[in-house]
């Protein structure tokens, strides 16, 4: 009698587990499709919500002991620069690019952890044969955000030549922007805020040339 009950319970649990796996697979596929469409259409992904949703799916898969879905979700996290950027296939590394620089869309990037003024960061990137990073659109913003890995870093934008007229270090106008809520404010104590850094959450902030919260900067080497 007990054996019959055990078989009955097993037969009941198995379809439930299969249904849970099927639903997670559908949710995961839908989530990936939404993100891919956003990137393809040059719409800035709301990356924090994206990773929160992936985390929810991972927890559901773990609760269901769904090994297949767990591995799929972890693979998607890895391919989405979770916890830092990964180097994608790119051109051969030029001789002036550091060996540990990361490739993205044909260019190369490296984080330097050094508390310094914005102008000093700009000049150091120039001496290294590159420039302080320029972020022309949402795809580069997403990549640089993952490379920054929640650290506050200088990026190559300033309005020093005209209040509110933001320019990149290569002379191009700031068409795309990713300001943090309420920024830019130009309300720093002791003078105008004319230089831009990326906050820990990825949003941009205008700042004075010296900011003790900024722990470094990102250099970029353009190949094409």
Secondary structure, DSSP 8 states (H G I E B T S, - for coil): -HHHHHHHHHHHHHHHHHHHHHHHHHHHHHHHHHHHHHHHTT----HHHHHHHHHHHHHHHHHTT-HHHHHHHHHHHHHTTTTS----S-S---TTS-TT-EEETTEEEEEE-----HHHHHHHHHHTTSEE----SHHHHHHHHHHHTT--EEEEEE-TTSTT--EETTS-B--S--B-TT------TTS---EEEE-TTS-EEEE-S--TT--EEEEEE---
